[in-house]
Amino acid sequence: MEILNAEFLTSTVLSGITYDIIKCGAMLGVDDLKQRLRGWVISDIELAAMTYELNKLELTDEMSETAIERKITASAELNQLIENIKPSSESNTIIQHHSGSGDNVGRDKIIHRGK
């Protein structure tokens, strides 16, 4: 689950990510969280602190996503961390120099062939 359409990371988004990680009984770790939050700008220190705070909540695979969200929302420490995390502004820029005849396609080319 990777959600990148939010302006800021929210407790709802974090609870969904957390739920996905622990629903199979896995321990919540920095590497898992880092993988899921790669669309946001978050330092390794913030990531470690967030993982620590999430683990303090004693979340289990028996909890619903809503129950996890409630616990995250009730945590002042997590809310403080979440507040400053913003989406990554990385974009792919393609610069091409073209001379001569032919196509200058930077990404996927779709050709529509008539009937």
MDAnalysis code that builds the backbone (N, CA, C; Angstrom):
import MDAnalysis as mda
import numpy as np

u = mda.Universe.empty(345, n_residues=115, atom_resindex=np.repeat(np.arange(115), 3), trajectory=True)
u.add_TopologyAttr("name", ["N", "CA", "C"] * 115)
u.add_TopologyAttr("resid", np.arange(1, 116))
u.add_TopologyAttr("resname", ["MET", "GLU", "ILE", "LEU", "ASN", "ALA", "GLU", "PHE", "LEU", "THR", "SER", "THR", "VAL", "LEU", "SER", "GLY", "ILE", "THR", "TYR", "ASP", "ILE", "ILE", "LYS", "CYS", "GLY", "ALA", "MET", "LEU", "GLY", "VAL", "ASP", "ASP", "LEU", "LYS", "GLN", "ARG", "LEU", "ARG", "GLY", "TRP", "VAL", "ILE", "SER", "ASP", "ILE", "GLU", "LEU", "ALA", "ALA", "MET", "THR", "TYR", "GLU", "LEU", "ASN", "LYS", "LEU", "GLU", "LEU", "THR", "ASP", "GLU", "MET", "SER", "GLU", "THR", "ALA", "ILE", "GLU", "ARG", "LYS", "ILE", "THR", "ALA", "SER", "ALA", "GLU", "LEU", "ASN", "GLN", "LEU", "ILE", "GLU", "ASN", "ILE", "LYS", "PRO", "SER", "SER", "GLU", "SER", "ASN", "THR", "ILE", "ILE", "GLN", "HIS", "HIS", "SER", "GLY", "SER", "GLY", "ASP", "ASN", "VAL", "GLY", "ARG", "ASP", "LYS", "ILE", "ILE", "HIS", "ARG", "GLY", "LYS"])
u.atoms.positions = np.array([
    [0.839, -1.177, 0.000],
    [0.000, 0.000, 0.000],
    [0.882, 1.237, 0.000],
    [0.756, 2.039, -1.008],
    [1.529, 3.264, -1.078],
    [0.590, 4.373, -1.491],
    [0.390, 5.318, -0.614],
    [-0.550, 6.395, -0.867],
    [0.245, 7.678, -0.976],
    [0.181, 8.333, -2.117],
    [0.959, 9.538, -2.308],
    [0.091, 10.745, -2.622],
    [-1.206, 10.661, -2.428],
    [-2.062, 11.763, -2.812],
    [-2.394, 12.699, -1.660],
    [-1.819, 12.499, -0.498],
    [-2.066, 13.379, 0.628],
    [-1.001, 14.472, 0.642],
    [-1.405, 15.684, 1.062],
    [-0.434, 16.766, 1.167],
    [0.568, 16.488, 2.267],
    [0.072, 15.957, 3.359],
    [0.921, 15.623, 4.497],
    [0.592, 14.197, 4.919],
    [1.530, 13.579, 5.587],
    [1.262, 12.256, 6.141],
    [0.243, 12.436, 7.262],
    [-0.773, 11.595, 7.302],
    [-1.803, 11.691, 8.330],
    [-1.832, 10.413, 9.153],
    [-2.518, 10.471, 10.284],
    [-2.643, 9.269, 11.115],
    [-3.414, 8.190, 10.371],
    [-4.339, 8.578, 9.500],
    [-5.096, 7.599, 8.707],
    [-4.178, 6.859, 7.747],
    [-3.321, 7.605, 7.057],
    [-2.376, 6.986, 6.118],
    [-1.402, 6.099, 6.878],
    [-0.866, 6.605, 7.987],
    [0.091, 5.823, 8.777],
    [-0.554, 4.571, 9.350],
    [-1.818, 4.663, 9.757],
    [-2.489, 3.476, 10.302],
    [-2.679, 2.423, 9.212],
    [-2.977, 2.842, 7.992],
    [-3.113, 1.891, 6.883],
    [-1.809, 1.189, 6.576],
    [-0.734, 1.953, 6.569],
    [0.594, 1.384, 6.329],
    [0.954, 0.412, 7.450],
    [0.733, 0.843, 8.684],
    [1.038, 0.004, 9.845],
    [0.205, -1.271, 9.833],
    [-1.077, -1.138, 9.531],
    [-1.980, -2.296, 9.464],
    [-1.471, -3.302, 8.434],
    [-1.079, -2.808, 7.260],
    [-0.580, -3.701, 6.215],
    [0.656, -4.475, 6.663],
    [1.513, -3.818, 7.434],
    [2.744, -4.467, 7.892],
    [2.449, -5.538, 8.935],
    [1.572, -5.223, 9.909],
    [1.378, -6.155, 11.025],
    [0.246, -7.165, 10.816],
    [-0.549, -7.009, 9.785],
    [-1.684, -7.917, 9.622],
    [-1.256, -9.368, 9.404],
    [-0.027, -9.562, 8.963],
    [0.492, -10.918, 8.787],
    [1.293, -11.380, 10.001],
    [1.217, -10.609, 11.072],
    [1.925, -10.987, 12.282],
    [3.377, -10.554, 12.304],
    [3.782, -9.705, 11.352],
    [5.172, -9.253, 11.288],
    [5.421, -8.162, 12.322],
    [6.650, -8.098, 12.804],
    [7.042, -7.016, 13.705],
    [7.242, -5.756, 12.876],
    [6.866, -4.642, 13.437],
    [7.017, -3.365, 12.767],
    [8.460, -2.912, 12.906],
    [9.170, -2.822, 11.791],
    [10.574, -2.444, 11.821],
    [10.858, -1.228, 10.963],
    [12.024, -0.642, 11.168],
    [12.433, 0.556, 10.444],
    [12.463, 0.302, 8.940],
    [12.998, -0.845, 8.522],
    [13.116, -1.125, 7.086],
    [11.752, -1.229, 6.413],
    [10.806, -1.894, 7.075],
    [9.456, -1.999, 6.512],
    [8.809, -0.635, 6.381],
    [8.925, 0.151, 7.422],
    [8.319, 1.479, 7.419],
    [8.993, 2.385, 6.386],
    [10.300, 2.282, 6.286],
    [11.044, 3.093, 5.308],
    [10.602, 2.768, 3.891],
    [10.420, 1.499, 3.606],
    [9.966, 1.061, 2.281],
    [8.595, 1.644, 1.962],
    [7.698, 1.626, 2.930],
    [6.327, 2.091, 2.715],
    [6.217, 3.608, 2.667],
    [7.168, 4.300, 3.291],
    [7.115, 5.762, 3.347],
    [8.082, 6.428, 2.369],
    [8.499, 5.701, 1.361],
    [9.483, 6.268, 0.442],
    [8.920, 7.422, -0.394],
    [7.632, 7.605, -0.410],
    [7.035, 8.734, -1.118],
    [7.001, 10.011, -0.307],
    [7.502, 9.949, 0.919],
    [7.529, 11.127, 1.783],
    [8.957, 11.449, 2.181],
    [9.188, 12.711, 2.513],
    [10.495, 13.142, 2.994],
    [10.525, 12.891, 4.503],
    [11.353, 11.927, 4.905],
    [11.479, 11.565, 6.318],
    [12.920, 11.129, 6.570],
    [13.523, 11.701, 7.592],
    [14.913, 11.364, 7.909],
    [14.970, 10.014, 8.618],
    [16.163, 9.439, 8.644],
    [16.347, 8.159, 9.343],
    [16.065, 8.309, 10.839],
    [16.379, 9.467, 11.397],
    [16.123, 9.711, 12.818],
    [14.620, 9.751, 13.075],
    [13.874, 10.468, 12.213],
    [12.417, 10.529, 12.360],
    [11.796, 9.152, 12.156],
    [12.330, 8.406, 11.212],
    [11.837, 7.062, 10.926],
    [12.041, 6.137, 12.121],
    [13.215, 6.198, 12.727],
    [13.498, 5.377, 13.915],
    [12.590, 5.787, 15.072],
    [12.386, 7.088, 15.252],
    [11.514, 7.567, 16.325],
    [10.072, 7.133, 16.084],
    [9.630, 7.193, 14.832],
    [8.264, 6.779, 14.504],
    [8.076, 5.287, 14.750],
    [9.048, 4.488, 14.358],
    [8.983, 3.040, 14.587],
    [8.940, 2.742, 16.081],
    [9.768, 3.439, 16.847],
    [9.799, 3.259, 18.304],
    [8.439, 3.595, 18.917],
    [7.877, 4.726, 18.517],
    [6.585, 5.161, 19.071],
    [5.459, 4.200, 18.659],
    [5.488, 3.725, 17.427],
    [4.465, 2.762, 16.982],
    [4.568, 1.467, 17.786],
    [5.785, 1.002, 18.021],
    [5.967, -0.231, 18.795],
    [5.543, -0.062, 20.247],
    [5.641, 1.151, 20.784],
    [5.181, 1.422, 22.150],
    [3.665, 1.271, 22.271],
    [2.950, 1.401, 21.169],
    [1.492, 1.302, 21.192],
    [1.000, -0.135, 21.342],
    [1.919, -1.095, 21.223],
    [1.593, -2.522, 21.356],
    [0.458, -2.933, 20.409],
    [0.634, -2.606, 19.149],
    [-0.343, -2.959, 18.118],
    [-0.224, -4.440, 17.790],
    [-1.347, -5.064, 17.505],
    [-1.333, -6.489, 17.166],
    [-2.061, -6.727, 15.855],
    [-1.859, -7.912, 15.305],
    [-2.518, -8.290, 14.055],
    [-4.008, -8.541, 14.251],
    [-4.457, -8.557, 15.478],
    [-5.881, -8.748, 15.769],
    [-6.660, -7.429, 15.766],
    [-5.944, -6.317, 15.668],
    [-6.585, -5.003, 15.682],
    [-7.025, -4.612, 14.270],
    [-8.099, -3.864, 14.218],
    [-8.561, -3.341, 12.930],
    [-7.746, -2.097, 12.575],
    [-7.849, -1.696, 11.335],
    [-7.168, -0.487, 10.897],
    [-7.692, 0.732, 11.673],
    [-8.985, 0.743, 11.966],
    [-9.597, 1.839, 12.732],
    [-9.055, 1.889, 14.154],
    [-8.896, 0.734, 14.787],
    [-8.348, 0.684, 16.145],
    [-6.904, 1.187, 16.159],
    [-6.152, 0.821, 15.142],
    [-4.765, 1.282, 15.032],
    [-4.741, 2.798, 14.834],
    [-5.630, 3.296, 13.989],
    [-5.693, 4.745, 13.760],
    [-6.011, 5.496, 15.059],
    [-6.927, 4.974, 15.842],
    [-7.278, 5.616, 17.120],
    [-6.073, 5.695, 18.057],
    [-5.307, 4.616, 18.115],
    [-4.119, 4.613, 18.987],
    [-3.073, 5.605, 18.479],
    [-2.892, 5.662, 17.158],
    [-1.931, 6.601, 16.581],
    [-2.384, 8.036, 16.850],
    [-3.661, 8.308, 16.643],
    [-4.207, 9.649, 16.859],
    [-4.059, 10.082, 18.317],
    [-4.147, 9.139, 19.243],
    [-4.039, 9.446, 20.671],
    [-2.600, 9.674, 21.129],
    [-1.634, 9.364, 20.290],
    [-0.224, 9.507, 20.652],
    [0.291, 10.894, 20.266],
    [0.582, 11.715, 21.266],
    [1.104, 13.066, 21.020],
    [2.449, 13.016, 20.299],
    [3.282, 12.039, 20.670],
    [4.606, 11.914, 20.054],
    [4.494, 11.603, 18.566],
    [3.623, 10.665, 18.224],
    [3.446, 10.313, 16.806],
    [2.847, 11.476, 16.021],
    [1.891, 12.153, 16.604],
    [1.284, 13.285, 15.911],
    [2.290, 14.392, 15.652],
    [3.209, 14.588, 16.579],
    [4.258, 15.585, 16.388],
    [5.181, 15.174, 15.236],
    [5.517, 13.891, 15.160],
    [6.356, 13.400, 14.065],
    [5.626, 13.509, 12.724],
    [4.377, 13.099, 12.703],
    [3.574, 13.087, 11.480],
    [3.416, 14.498, 10.913],
    [3.285, 15.461, 11.796],
    [3.019, 16.846, 11.411],
    [4.007, 17.414, 10.403],
    [5.265, 17.027, 10.506],
    [6.309, 17.625, 9.674],
    [6.694, 16.808, 8.451],
    [6.053, 15.693, 8.229],
    [6.416, 14.833, 7.102],
    [5.579, 15.217, 5.889],
    [6.267, 15.539, 4.817],
    [5.603, 15.996, 3.599],
    [5.931, 15.049, 2.448],
    [5.102, 15.068, 1.410],
    [5.405, 14.215, 0.251],
    [6.705, 14.647, -0.414],
    [7.368, 13.688, -0.982],
    [8.588, 13.959, -1.729],
    [8.225, 14.746, -2.980],
    [9.048, 15.706, -3.325],
    [8.775, 16.500, -4.524],
    [9.612, 16.024, -5.706],
    [10.144, 14.824, -5.579],
    [10.959, 14.282, -6.665],
    [10.114, 14.105, -7.912],
    [10.684, 14.450, -9.001],
    [10.017, 14.211, -10.279],
    [11.070, 13.764, -11.272],
    [10.626, 13.115, -12.293],
    [11.527, 12.667, -13.339],
    [11.565, 13.712, -14.437],
    [12.730, 14.217, -14.705],
    [12.905, 15.191, -15.768],
    [13.714, 14.539, -16.866],
    [13.205, 14.636, -18.070],
    [13.897, 14.059, -19.215],
    [14.298, 15.213, -20.128],
    [15.585, 15.326, -20.372],
    [16.093, 16.354, -21.273],
    [16.632, 15.635, -22.494],
    [16.122, 16.025, -23.662],
    [16.552, 15.386, -24.896],
    [16.978, 16.444, -25.904],
    [17.991, 16.114, -26.646],
    [18.412, 16.938, -27.778],
    [18.162, 16.089, -29.007],
    [17.500, 16.669, -29.956],
    [17.094, 15.881, -31.119],
    [17.391, 16.666, -32.386],
    [18.006, 16.004, -33.295],
    [18.213, 16.623, -34.605],
    [17.957, 15.570, -35.659],
    [17.395, 15.978, -36.739],
    [17.092, 15.033, -37.804],
    [15.628, 14.662, -37.788],
    [15.301, 13.653, -38.550],
    [13.905, 13.234, -38.631],
    [13.652, 12.103, -37.645],
    [12.400, 11.884, -37.354],
    [12.040, 10.807, -36.446],
    [11.364, 11.340, -35.200],
    [11.067, 10.436, -34.314],
    [10.354, 10.794, -33.091],
    [11.318, 11.201, -31.992],
    [10.819, 12.030, -31.114],
    [11.548, 12.421, -29.921],
    [10.630, 12.111, -28.739],
    [10.620, 10.834, -28.310],
    [9.711, 10.374, -27.273],
    [10.493, 10.207, -25.978],
    [10.025, 10.881, -24.916],
    [10.732, 10.833, -23.633],
    [10.288, 9.692, -22.743],
    [9.098, 9.195, -22.922],
    [8.571, 8.106, -22.096],
    [7.893, 7.098, -23.002],
    [6.771, 6.612, -22.570],
    [6.043, 5.595, -23.313],
    [5.424, 6.191, -24.571],
    [5.527, 5.475, -25.634],
    [4.946, 5.926, -26.891],
    [3.757, 5.024, -27.195],
    [2.628, 5.651, -27.437],
    [1.426, 4.907, -27.773],
    [1.096, 5.178, -29.232],
    [1.015, 4.120, -29.975],
    [0.698, 4.230, -31.398],
    [-0.687, 3.698, -31.615],
    [-1.532, 4.522, -32.187],
    [-2.886, 4.080, -32.516],
    [-2.930, 3.748, -33.995],
    [-3.139, 2.513, -34.279],
    [-3.258, 2.081, -35.664],
    [-4.732, 1.931, -35.986],
    [-5.156, 2.603, -37.019],
    [-6.558, 2.565, -37.410],
    [-7.026, 1.150, -37.703],
    [-8.237, 1.033, -38.142],
    [-8.865, -0.248, -38.379],
    [-8.127, -1.074, -39.342],
])
